[in-house]
Amino acid sequence: MILHYIYEPFIDILIKPTIPKPNLKPGVTSKMADEVKLYEDGRSPYVSRVKLALHLKGVKYESVVEDLSNKSADLLKYNPVYKKVPVLVHNGNPISESLVIIEYIDNMWKGVPILPCDPYEKADARFWAKFIADTVNLIR
Ligand SMILES: N[C@@H](CCC(=O)N[C@@H](CS)C(=O)NCC(=O)O)C(=O)O
């Protein structure tokens, strides 16, 4: 909570203005023509799980392969905080961090549910997803 008060003004002044504003319109749903782009590097495990989620939901997407030694201006614009892949851009709105992206995909598109509905089971699934993410990071 204290950290929140320390960092919030910093985030407001330095980071938020560089993040593209959400392209949200009331009533716009996933049934409208979706433009889905996935910024990836072709081999990242973080990207792979986002791709898996997109495939599970049957979402068609355009792949934008990044050279991580020479990141594109778009990647830096869409993920100014971490400057990493994956980034999902849905109808112009960028979403970063694989677990956040997967939750967004689960909420946005119907079909096979990825996270359980029950709040406890959902928290448990999130715990293990984070554990695996942290462990994968250590192994690499
Ligand atoms: N916590 C991030 C990790 C993403 C990540 O580490 N991506 C790597 C590729 S595996 C990356 O973009 N690295 C570029 C860099 O560190 O500059 C997630 O879950 O999406």
The ligand as a MOL file (V3000), in Angstrom:
LIG
                    3D

  0  0  0     0  0            999 V3000
M  V30 BEGIN CTAB
M  V30 COUNTS 20 19 0 0 0
M  V30 BEGIN ATOM
M  V30 1 N 7.1520 -11.7150 -17.3250 0
M  V30 2 C 7.1550 -11.6510 -18.7620 0
M  V30 3 C 8.4510 -12.2290 -19.2950 0
M  V30 4 C 8.6010 -12.0030 -20.7890 0
M  V30 5 C 10.0400 -12.2010 -21.2350 0
M  V30 6 O 10.9600 -12.4060 -20.4230 0
M  V30 7 N 10.2420 -12.1110 -22.5590 0
M  V30 8 C 11.5970 -12.2240 -23.1080 0
M  V30 9 C 11.6250 -13.2910 -24.1870 0
M  V30 10 S 11.5300 -14.8980 -23.4510 0
M  V30 11 C 11.9870 -10.9050 -23.7490 0
M  V30 12 O 11.2070 -10.2730 -24.4140 0
M  V30 13 N 13.2360 -10.5060 -23.5520 0
M  V30 14 C 13.7820 -9.3020 -24.1350 0
M  V30 15 C 14.5910 -8.5240 -23.1530 0
M  V30 16 O 14.7270 -8.9480 -21.9800 0
M  V30 17 O 15.0930 -7.4780 -23.5340 0
M  V30 18 C 5.9300 -12.3940 -19.3030 0
M  V30 19 O 5.4260 -13.2850 -18.5930 0
M  V30 20 O 5.4400 -12.0430 -20.3810 0
M  V30 END ATOM
M  V30 BEGIN BOND
M  V30 1 1 1 2
M  V30 2 1 2 3
M  V30 3 1 2 18
M  V30 4 1 3 4
M  V30 5 1 4 5
M  V30 6 2 5 6
M  V30 7 1 5 7
M  V30 8 1 7 8
M  V30 9 1 8 9
M  V30 10 1 8 11
M  V30 11 1 9 10
M  V30 12 2 11 12
M  V30 13 1 11 13
M  V30 14 1 13 14
M  V30 15 1 14 15
M  V30 16 2 15 16
M  V30 17 1 15 17
M  V30 18 2 18 19
M  V30 19 1 18 20
M  V30 END BOND
M  V30 END CTAB
M  END
